[in-house]
C-alpha cells in the first residue's frame, strides 16, 4: 500500500470516529432539551398562549427525537467508510434544524416581562454552551447548531432597540468566541483520534514484529537443535571412523605380515619344489620314463604359475600401501615407453598400435606406468590371434578430468560382466590366454587412489575398449588416504 493510500485510509477512519463520537455525545444532551424546552414554553405561555408555546415545544421534541434516532442508528450498526460522509451531512443538517427551532423561542415567543426575558437569555446561553461538547468532535457541527440558534435571537434584540442593542451586540460577539473555542476542541479531538489510531497502528506493528521475532526465535531454536543433533551425529560418526581407522590399521598390519609371509615363507617351498622337480626331470634314471617326465613338467609349470600369482598378489598389496608421489606426467611419452616393454614381452605378436596425442596429467609415475602396462599388455595379448590386429590409444580432457582409452579389435567379451574384470582372480577367458586375474584389479586400485575411475566396453569377437580417468585437480590428503585404506580392505 502506498503512502497516499495509507493517508487516505487514516483520514477516512478519523472521519468515521468523529461521527461516532458526536453520535455518542449527542444522545445524552438531547434529553436535557426536554427540560429546557419545557421551561422556555412555560415562560412564553403568558404572552403567546398555550397553543403556540406547546406547538413549538412539540416541534422541538420531534427534531430532538429524530436526532436521537439517527445518532443511535449510527452507533448500533457499523457503517462502511463510504456512508460516513452521508451520515455526517445528515447529522449536521439536523443540528442546523434544531438550532433554528430553538431560535424560534427567542424571536417569535420572546416574553415581554424583563425578568422572564432575562431567564430566557440565560437558558439560551446555557443551552449553546452545553451543546458545544456534543458537537465538537466533528468540524463545523457546532457552527451548524450555534449560528441558527443565536444569530436570529441577537438580531431580534438589536432590532428591538433601546438598551437591548447592547445585549444583541454582546450576543453577536459571543457567537465567534464560542466558535473559536469549539474549533479548538475539534482540533484537539482530531489530534487525539489520530494519535489513538497511530498508537493502534504502532501496537499492531509491534505485535507483528513480536510475532515475527517469535517465529525467528523458533526457527533459530530449531536450527540450533538441528545443529546440535548434527554435531552429535558427527561425533558418533567420528567415533565410528576412529574405530574403523583402528580396524584398518590392524588390517594393514595383518596384510603386511601376510605379504612378508608370502614373500619369504611361500617362495622357499616353491623354489625347493622347482629345484627337486628339475633334478628329477634331468635324472638319468628317468630319461626313458616319458610319462613321469610329463608329470614333472606340469609340476614345474604350475610352480611357475604359482610364483607369478604370488608376485602379482604382492604387487597388488604394495600398490595400495605405497605413498603417492604426484608429479606432472607426459602421458604420451609414458604410453610409448610402456608399449616397448609390452612388445618385448610378446616378441612373436605383431600388433599395429596407434597412439594419438595424449593430454598431460598428474600422478605417481611408477603407479601410472603400471596402469599403462596392464592395459597395453591385455590389448596386445587378446589381439594376437586375430588377423590384422590393431590397438588405438586416445585421450581427451572433460571438465575437471582427463580421460584415456585403449581400444583393440581382439576377441572381446560380454559387457554384462565388465565390472567383474576389475576384481581379483576374475577372468573371462580360459588358460589359452596367460594371466593371473590380478592385473586389472591392480589398475582399479591405482586409479581409485588417484581419485579416478576405470571402465570397460566390449562386444564378443569385435574388440574391447578399456579406459580410465584422472582428476585435473588433486584430491586432499585425507581423501587420498581414505581411498587407499578402503581399497586395501575391500579387496
C-alpha positions in Angstrom: 0.0 0.0 0.0 1.3 3.5 -1.0 1.8 6.4 1.4 -1.1 8.3 -0.2 -3.4 5.3 0.2 -2.4 4.9 3.8 -3.0 8.6 4.5 -6.5 8.4 2.8 -7.4 5.4 4.8 -6.3 7.1 8.0 -8.4 10.2 7.2 -11.5 8.0 6.5 -11.1 6.3 9.8 -10.7 9.6 11.6 -13.9 10.9 9.9 -15.8 7.8 10.9 -14.6 8.1 14.5 -15.6 11.8 14.7 -19.1 11.0 13.6 -19.3 8.1 16.1 -18.1 10.4 19.0 -20.6 13.1 18.0 -23.4 10.5 17.9 -22.3 9.2 21.3 -22.1 12.6 22.9 -25.3 13.8 21.4 -27.6 11.2 22.9 -27.2 12.5 26.5 -27.6 16.3 25.9 -30.7 15.7 23.8 -32.6 14.6 26.9 -31.6 17.9 28.5 -33.6 19.6 25.7 -36.8 18.2 27.2 -36.3 20.2 30.4 -35.0 23.4 28.8 -37.7 23.3 26.1 -40.4 22.9 28.7 -39.1 25.8 30.7 -39.0 28.1 27.7 -42.5 27.0 26.6 -43.8 27.8 30.1 -42.2 31.2 30.1 -43.9 32.1 26.8 -47.4 30.9 27.6 -48.4 34.1 29.3 -47.7 36.3 26.3 -48.3 33.9 23.4 -50.8 31.3 24.6 -50.5 27.6 25.4 -51.2 26.6 21.8 -48.2 28.4 20.4 -45.9 27.5 23.3 -46.7 23.8 23.3 -46.8 23.7 19.5 -43.2 25.0 19.4 -42.3 22.5 22.2 -43.8 19.6 20.2 -41.8 20.7 17.1 -38.6 20.8 19.3 -39.3 17.3 20.7 -39.9 15.9 17.2 -36.5 17.3 16.0 -34.9 16.1 19.2 -36.3 12.6 18.7 -35.1 12.4 15.1 -31.6 13.5 16.1 -31.6 10.9 18.8 -32.8 8.1 16.5 -30.2 9.0 13.8 -27.4 9.0 16.4 -28.5 5.7 17.9 -28.8 4.1 14.4 -25.2 5.1 13.6 -23.9 3.7 17.0 -25.9 0.4 16.9 -25.0 -0.7 13.4 -21.5 -0.4 11.9 -21.4 1.5 8.6 -18.8 1.4 5.8 -16.5 4.3 5.2 -18.3 5.2 2.1 -21.5 6.1 4.0 -19.8 8.2 6.7 -19.9 11.3 4.7 -23.7 10.9 4.2 -24.3 10.4 7.9 -22.1 13.4 8.7 -24.1 15.7 6.4 -27.4 14.3 7.8 -26.4 15.0 11.4 -25.1 18.5 10.6 -28.4 19.3 8.8 -30.4 18.1 11.8 -28.1 20.2 14.1 -29.0 23.3 12.0 -32.7 22.4 12.1 -32.5 22.0 15.8 -30.7 25.4 16.2 -33.4 27.1 14.0 -36.2 25.5 16.2 -34.5 26.7 19.3 -34.1 30.2 17.9 -37.9 30.4 17.4 -38.4 30.7 21.1 -36.2 33.8 21.3 -37.7 35.5 18.2 -41.3 34.5 17.9 -42.1 33.6 21.5 -40.0 36.1 23.4 -41.6 37.1 26.8 -42.4 40.8 27.4 -41.6 40.7 31.1 -38.0 41.7 31.7 -37.4 39.0 34.4 -38.7 36.2 32.2 -36.7 37.6 29.2 -33.5 37.5 31.3 -34.3 33.9 32.2 -34.7 33.1 28.5 -31.4 34.7 27.7 -29.7 32.7 30.4 -31.3 29.5 29.1 -30.1 30.4 25.6 -26.5 30.9 26.7 -26.6 27.7 28.8 -28.0 25.6 26.0 -25.4 26.8 23.5 -22.6 26.2 25.9 -23.8 22.7 26.8 -24.2 21.8 23.1 -20.5 22.6 22.4 -19.3 19.3 23.9 -21.6 17.1 21.9 -20.9 18.8 18.6 -17.1 19.5 18.9 -15.8 16.1 17.6 -17.0 17.0 14.0 -15.7 20.1 12.3 -18.4 22.8 11.7 -21.0 20.8 13.6 -21.2 23.3 16.5 -21.4 26.2 13.9 -24.4 24.5 12.3 -26.1 24.5 15.7 -25.0 27.8 17.2 -25.4 30.2 14.3 -29.1 29.4 13.5 -29.6 29.2 17.3 -28.1 32.5 18.4 -28.0 34.8 15.3 -31.7 35.4 14.9 -32.1 36.0 18.7 -29.2 38.5 18.6 -30.6 40.3 15.6 -34.0 40.5 17.2 -32.5 42.1 20.3 -30.8 44.8 18.2 -34.0 45.5 16.2 -35.9 46.0 19.4 -33.7 49.0 20.1 -33.1 50.8 23.4 -30.8 49.0 25.8 -31.4 45.7 24.1 -28.9 46.8 21.4 -26.1 46.2 23.9 -27.4 42.7 24.6 -27.7 42.0 20.9 -24.2 43.2 20.2 -22.9 41.1 23.1 -24.6 38.1 21.7 -23.0 38.7 18.2 -19.6 38.9 19.9 -20.5 35.7 21.9 -21.0 33.7 18.6 -17.4 33.9 17.2 -15.9 33.4 20.6 -17.8 30.2 21.1 -17.0 29.1 17.5 -13.2 29.6 18.2 -13.5 27.6 21.4 -15.4 24.9 19.6 -12.8 24.9 16.8 -10.0 24.3 19.3 -11.9 21.4 20.8 -12.5 20.0 17.4 -8.7 20.1 16.6 -8.0 18.6 20.0 -10.5 15.7 19.3 -9.0 15.1 15.9 -5.4 15.1 17.3 -6.4 12.6 20.0 -8.2 10.4 17.5 -5.2 10.5 15.1 -2.8 9.7 18.0 -5.1 6.8 19.1 -5.1 5.3 15.6 -1.4 5.9 15.1 -0.8 4.2 18.5 -3.0 1.4 17.4 -1.0 1.0 14.2 2.2 1.1 16.2 0.8 -1.5 18.6 -0.2 -3.7 15.6 3.2 -3.2 14.1 4.9 -4.1 17.4 2.6 -7.2 17.7 3.6 -8.3 14.1 7.2 -7.6 14.9 6.9 -9.6 18.1 5.2 -12.5 16.3 7.9 -12.3 13.6 10.6 -12.3 16.3 9.0 -15.2 17.9 8.9 -17.1 14.6 12.6 -16.2 14.0 13.4 -17.4 17.5 11.6 -20.6 16.9 13.4 -21.1 13.6 16.7 -20.3 15.3 15.9 -22.7 18.1 15.0 -25.4 15.5 18.3 -24.7 13.7 20.2 -24.8 16.9 18.6 -28.2 17.8 19.3 -29.4 14.2 22.9 -28.3 14.6 23.2 -30.0 18.0 21.7 -33.1 16.5 24.1 -32.9 13.6 27.0 -32.3 15.9 26.1 -35.4 18.0 25.7 -37.4 14.7 29.1 -36.1 13.5 30.7 -37.0 16.9 29.2 -40.5 16.6 30.5 -40.8 13.0 33.9 -39.6 14.2 33.9 -42.3 16.9 32.9 -44.9 14.3 35.6 -43.5 11.9 38.2 -43.7 14.6 37.2 -47.3 15.3 37.2 -48.0 11.6 40.7 -46.5 11.3 42.0 -48.7 14.1 40.5 -51.7 12.4 42.0 -50.6 9.0 45.4 -50.1 10.6 45.2 -53.5 12.2 44.1 -55.0 8.8 47.1 -53.2 7.1 49.4 -54.7 9.7 48.0 -58.1 9.1 48.3 -57.6 5.3 51.9 -56.5 5.7 52.6 -59.6 7.8 50.8 -61.7 5.2 52.9 -60.1 2.4 56.1 -60.9 4.4 54.9 -64.5 4.9 54.1 -64.8 1.2 57.4 -63.3 0.0 59.6 -65.3 2.4 57.7 -68.4 3.6 55.9 -69.4 0.4 58.6 -68.7 -2.1 61.1 -71.0 -0.3 59.0 -74.2 -0.7 58.2 -73.2 -4.3 61.9 -72.9 -5.0 62.5 -76.3 -3.4 59.7 -77.9 -5.4 61.0 -76.4 -8.6 64.6 -77.4 -7.8 63.8 -81.0 -7.0 61.5 -81.3 -9.9 64.3 -80.1 -12.2 66.7 -82.6 -10.8 64.2 -85.4 -11.2 63.4 -84.3 -14.7 67.1 -84.4 -15.7 68.0 -87.6 -13.8 69.4 -90.3 -16.0 67.2 -93.0 -14.4 64.1 -91.1 -15.7 65.3 -90.2 -19.1 63.3 -93.0 -20.7 60.2 -92.6 -18.4 58.2 -90.3 -20.7 55.1 -90.2 -18.5 57.0 -89.2 -15.4 58.8 -86.5 -17.2 55.5 -85.1 -18.4 54.2 -85.1 -14.8 57.4 -83.3 -13.7 57.0 -80.7 -16.5 53.4 -80.0 -15.3 54.7 -79.6 -11.8 57.2 -77.1 -12.9 54.7 -75.2 -15.0 52.3 -74.9 -12.0 55.2 -73.8 -9.8 55.9 -71.1 -12.3 52.3 -70.1 -12.3 52.2 -70.1 -8.5 55.3 -67.9 -8.4 53.7 -65.5 -10.9 50.5 -65.4 -8.8 52.4 -64.6 -5.7 54.3 -61.8 -7.4 51.1 -60.3 -8.7 49.5 -60.5 -5.2 52.5 -58.8 -3.7 52.3 -56.1 -6.4 48.5 -55.7 -5.7 49.2 -55.3 -1.9 52.0 -52.9 -2.5 50.1 -50.6 -4.8 47.5 -50.0 -2.1 50.1 -49.1 0.6 52.7 -47.1 -1.2 52.6 -43.3 -0.7 51.5 -41.4 -3.8 54.2 -39.1 -5.2 52.3 -36.8 -7.6 54.1 -35.0 -10.4 53.3 -33.8 -13.9 53.2 -36.7 -16.3 53.9 -36.7 -20.0 51.3 -39.4 -20.8 52.2 -39.6 -24.4 55.9 -40.5 -23.6 54.8 -42.8 -20.8 52.5 -44.8 -23.0 55.1 -45.2 -25.8 57.7 -46.2 -23.3 55.4 -48.8 -21.8 54.5 -50.1 -25.2 58.1 -51.0 -25.9 58.1 -53.1 -22.7 55.0 -54.9 -23.8 56.4 -55.6 -27.3 59.4 -57.2 -25.5 57.1 -59.5 -23.5 55.3 -60.7 -26.7 58.0 -60.7 -29.4 56.0 -63.1 -31.6 52.9 -60.9 -31.8 52.9 -58.1 -34.4 50.3 -55.6 -33.5 49.7 -52.2 -35.1 49.5 -49.7 -32.2 48.4 -46.1 -32.9 49.0 -43.6 -30.1 47.2 -40.4 -30.6 48.4 -37.1 -28.9 47.6 -37.5 -25.2 46.9 -34.7 -22.7 49.2 -34.4 -19.7 48.1 -35.5 -16.2 49.3 -35.6 -12.6 50.0 -38.7 -10.6 52.6 -41.2 -9.4 54.8 -42.1 -12.4 55.6 -45.6 -11.2 51.9 -46.5 -10.5 50.5 -44.9 -13.7 53.2 -46.8 -15.7 51.8 -49.9 -14.1 48.3 -48.9 -15.4 49.6 -48.4 -18.9 51.5 -51.7 -18.7 48.4 -53.8 -17.7 46.1 -52.2 -20.2 48.5 -52.4 -23.1 49.5 -56.0 -22.1 45.8 -57.0 -22.3 45.3 -55.2 -25.6 48.3 -56.9 -27.3 47.6 -60.3 -25.7 44.0 -60.5 -26.7 44.5 -59.3 -30.3 47.4 -61.6 -31.0 45.2 -64.3 -32.6 43.1 -62.1 -34.9 44.0 -61.1 -38.4 45.4 -57.5 -38.7 45.5 -56.8 -35.0 45.2 -53.1 -34.2 45.3 -51.0 -31.0 44.4 -47.3 -30.7 45.3 -45.2 -27.7 43.5 -41.9 -27.3 43.0 -39.2 -24.6 41.0 -36.0 -24.0 40.0 -33.5 -21.4 36.5 -33.5 -20.0 35.5 -30.7 -17.5 37.6 -31.5 -14.4 39.3 -34.7 -15.5 41.4 -36.3 -18.3 40.2 -39.4 -19.9 42.4 -42.1 -21.6 41.1 -45.1 -23.6 42.7 -48.2 -25.2 40.7 -49.8 -28.0 41.5 -53.0 -29.8 39.9 -55.4 -32.3 40.6 -58.5 -30.3 38.4 -61.4 -29.1 36.3 -59.1 -26.8 33.9 -60.2 -24.1 30.3 -59.9 -22.9 29.9 -56.3 -21.5 27.5 -57.6 -18.9 30.5 -58.9 -16.9 32.7 -55.8 -17.3 32.6 -55.0 -13.6 33.9 -58.4 -12.7 37.1 -57.8 -14.7 38.4 -55.4 -12.1 38.0 -57.9 -9.2 40.9 -60.1 -8.0 41.1 -63.5 -9.7 38.2 -62.8 -12.1 38.9 -63.7 -15.7 36.6 -64.1 -18.7 38.9 -66.2 -20.8 40.5 -69.6 -20.2 44.1 -70.8 -20.0 44.6 -70.2 -23.7 45.5 -66.6 -22.7 48.1 -66.4 -19.9 47.4 -64.3 -16.8 46.5 -64.5 -13.1 43.4 -62.3 -13.0 45.1 -59.7 -10.8 46.4 -57.1 -13.3 43.1 -55.2 -13.8 42.4 -55.3 -10.1 45.8 -53.5 -9.6 44.7 -51.0 -12.3 41.4 -50.3 -10.5 43.2 -49.8 -7.1 45.8 -47.4 -8.5 43.3 -45.3 -10.4 40.9 -45.2 -7.4 43.8 -44.0 -5.2 44.3 -41.2 -7.7 40.6 -40.2 -7.5 39.7 -41.5 -10.9 37.6 -44.2 -12.5 38.0 -47.3 -14.7 35.6 -48.9 -17.2 35.4 -51.4 -20.0 33.2 -51.9 -23.0 33.2 -54.7 -25.5 31.4 -56.9 -27.9 32.4 -60.6 -28.3 34.5 -61.0 -31.4 34.6 -57.3 -32.2 37.2 -55.9 -29.7 37.2 -54.1 -26.5 37.7 -50.6 -25.1 39.3 -50.1 -21.7 39.5 -46.6 -20.1 40.5 -44.7 -17.1 40.2 -41.1 -15.9 42.4 -38.9 -13.6 41.2 -35.7 -11.9 42.7 -32.4 -13.1 42.8 -31.2 -9.5 44.5 -33.3 -6.9 42.5 -34.7 -4.0 43.1 -33.7 -0.5 45.4 -35.8 1.6 42.5 -37.1 3.7 40.6 -38.2 0.6 43.6 -40.0 -0.8 44.3 -41.7 2.5 40.6 -42.8 2.7 40.7 -44.2 -0.8 44.0 -46.0 0.0 42.8 -47.6 3.2 39.3 -48.6 2.0 40.8 -50.1 -1.1 43.1 -52.3 0.9 40.2 -53.7 2.9 37.5 -54.1 0.2 39.7 -56.2 -2.0 
